[in-house]
Amino acid sequence: MREVTVSARLPEGDPAAVFETLVEFERYPELVETVRSVTVNRTTPTEISSQWSVFFRKGILHWEERDQLDRDKLTVTFEQTDGDFEVMHGSWRVLPTADGCDIRFHTAFDFGVTSIESIIEPIAARVLKENVELALARLLGPRMELQPDGEAVPEGAARPRYAVFDSGAAPDLRELEGRAALAAPTESETARP
């Protein structure tokens, strides 16, 4: 089982507004080139069924997930109901702080193929992390600060330590876009016969 966590801080961000922005899954394909499509069926105010297609290496990953929205706790939990992973689940959490909010994305996944686990899963984890970082930067704007790699965030911490991404500057969208572009297929790879 591989796990990916991305943490960010949005100074002066309104937690409820940030939560509503994060759950606009339909916007993700316009924000991140490697997200091919997202189809959302809002079954109830607290439950969404979403179908995702994401470019990965020279192919496309497909999955359907059930998303549970808890607006009181500003949390979305998701679990794959069908798709290319054997297991995939996780959450988005928005944590109010004294001056804004923290955002935490966490997922765990397993392709269920032991022979390729050590090769494919680390690549998938890196691509997923970069895509989430890019989506956050585009959704939340230049005031958003990404947490540096390797620094643990205590569960439920109201004011975890963060460093501003890229030595004090706002996230460098060109760098994030460049990383995402490396994971995106070329035009010839996506051409249909």
C-alpha positions in Angstrom: 0.0 0.0 0.0 1.4 3.4 -1.1 0.5 6.6 0.7 0.6 10.2 -0.5 0.1 13.3 1.7 0.1 16.9 0.6 -0.3 19.7 3.1 -0.8 23.4 2.4 -1.7 26.6 4.2 -3.8 29.4 2.9 -3.3 32.6 5.0 -6.5 34.6 5.3 -8.4 31.8 3.5 -12.0 31.3 4.6 -12.2 27.6 5.6 -15.8 27.0 4.3 -15.1 28.7 1.0 -11.9 26.7 0.5 -13.8 23.5 1.2 -16.4 24.3 -1.4 -13.7 25.2 -3.9 -11.9 21.9 -3.3 -15.0 19.8 -4.0 -15.5 21.4 -7.4 -14.1 18.2 -9.0 -15.5 19.1 -12.4 -12.9 21.9 -12.6 -9.9 19.7 -12.2 -9.4 18.8 -15.9 -9.1 22.6 -16.7 -6.5 23.0 -13.9 -4.3 20.0 -14.4 -3.3 18.8 -17.9 -2.9 15.2 -16.8 -6.5 15.0 -15.5 -8.3 13.9 -18.7 -11.9 14.0 -17.4 -14.0 14.1 -14.2 -17.7 13.3 -14.3 -19.7 14.1 -11.2 -23.1 12.8 -10.0 -24.2 14.6 -6.9 -26.6 12.0 -5.4 -27.3 13.9 -2.2 -25.9 17.2 -0.6 -23.4 15.0 1.3 -22.6 12.3 -1.3 -21.0 12.5 -4.7 -20.1 9.7 -7.2 -17.3 10.8 -9.4 -15.6 9.1 -12.4 -12.0 10.0 -13.1 -9.7 9.5 -16.1 -6.1 10.5 -15.6 -3.1 10.3 -18.0 -0.4 8.1 -16.5 2.7 7.2 -18.3 1.6 6.0 -21.8 -1.9 5.1 -20.7 -4.9 6.3 -18.8 -6.0 5.4 -15.3 -9.8 5.1 -14.7 -11.6 4.9 -11.5 -15.0 5.7 -9.9 -15.1 6.9 -6.3 -17.7 7.6 -3.7 -17.1 10.9 -2.0 -18.7 11.7 1.4 -18.8 15.4 2.2 -19.0 16.6 5.8 -19.3 20.3 5.7 -19.4 20.6 9.5 -16.0 19.0 9.8 -14.8 20.4 6.4 -13.8 16.9 5.3 -14.2 14.8 2.2 -13.6 11.1 2.4 -13.4 9.1 -0.7 -13.1 5.4 -1.7 -12.8 3.8 -5.1 -15.9 1.7 -6.0 -14.6 0.6 -9.4 -11.4 1.0 -11.4 -7.8 0.3 -12.0 -6.6 0.3 -8.4 -7.3 -2.8 -6.3 -7.7 -0.4 -3.3 -7.8 3.4 -3.2 -9.2 5.7 -0.5 -8.4 8.9 1.2 -9.5 12.3 2.3 -9.3 16.1 2.0 -9.4 18.1 5.2 -9.6 21.8 5.7 -8.4 22.9 9.2 -9.3 26.4 10.4 -6.3 28.3 11.8 -6.1 31.7 13.6 -5.3 33.5 10.4 -6.8 31.2 7.6 -6.8 27.5 7.1 -4.6 24.5 6.4 -5.5 22.0 3.7 -4.5 18.3 3.9 -4.9 15.7 1.2 -4.1 12.1 2.0 -4.6 8.9 0.0 -3.5 5.3 0.2 -3.6 3.0 -2.9 -2.5 -0.3 -4.1 -2.6 -1.6 -7.7 -2.7 -5.2 -6.4 0.0 -6.5 -8.7 3.0 -7.4 -6.6 5.4 -7.9 -9.5 5.1 -4.2 -10.6 4.5 -2.7 -7.1 8.1 -1.4 -6.6 8.2 0.2 -10.1 4.8 1.6 -10.8 3.5 2.7 -7.4 6.4 5.2 -6.6 5.8 6.8 -10.0 2.1 6.9 -9.4 2.6 8.5 -6.0 4.9 11.2 -7.4 2.5 12.0 -10.3 -0.4 12.2 -7.9 1.5 14.4 -5.5 2.5 16.8 -8.2 -1.0 16.9 -9.7 -2.5 17.7 -6.2 0.1 20.4 -5.7 -0.7 22.0 -9.1 -4.5 21.8 -8.5 -4.2 23.4 -5.1 -2.0 26.2 -6.5 -4.4 26.9 -9.3 -7.6 26.6 -7.1 -6.3 28.7 -4.2 -4.0 31.1 -5.8 -0.6 32.6 -5.1 -1.1 33.0 -1.3 -1.2 29.2 -0.9 1.9 27.8 0.8 2.9 24.1 0.3 4.5 22.2 3.2 8.0 21.0 2.3 8.6 17.2 1.9 9.5 15.1 4.9 8.0 17.3 7.6 5.3 15.6 9.6 2.1 17.3 10.3 0.5 16.3 13.6 -3.1 15.0 13.1 -5.5 17.9 13.9 -2.7 20.4 14.5 -4.1 23.9 14.3 -0.8 25.7 13.6 1.7 23.2 12.1 5.0 24.6 10.9 5.2 25.3 7.2 7.8 26.9 5.0 6.7 28.9 2.0 7.2 26.9 -1.2 10.2 28.0 -3.4 12.2 30.0 -0.8 9.5 32.5 0.3 7.9 33.0 -3.1 4.4 31.9 -4.1 4.3 28.4 -5.7 6.0 28.6 -9.1 3.2 27.5 -11.4 5.6 27.1 -14.3 7.6 24.6 -12.4 4.5 22.7 -11.3 3.1 22.8 -14.8 6.4 21.6 -16.2 6.4 18.6 -13.8 2.8 17.9 -14.7 3.6 18.2 -18.4 6.3 15.5 -18.1 3.6 13.1 -16.8 1.1 14.1 -19.5 1.1 12.1 -22.8 2.1 13.6 -26.0 -0.4 14.3 -28.8 0.6 11.2 -30.6 0.1 9.1 -27.5 -3.5 10.4 -27.1 -4.5 10.2 -30.7 -7.3 7.8 -31.3 -7.4 5.5 -34.4 
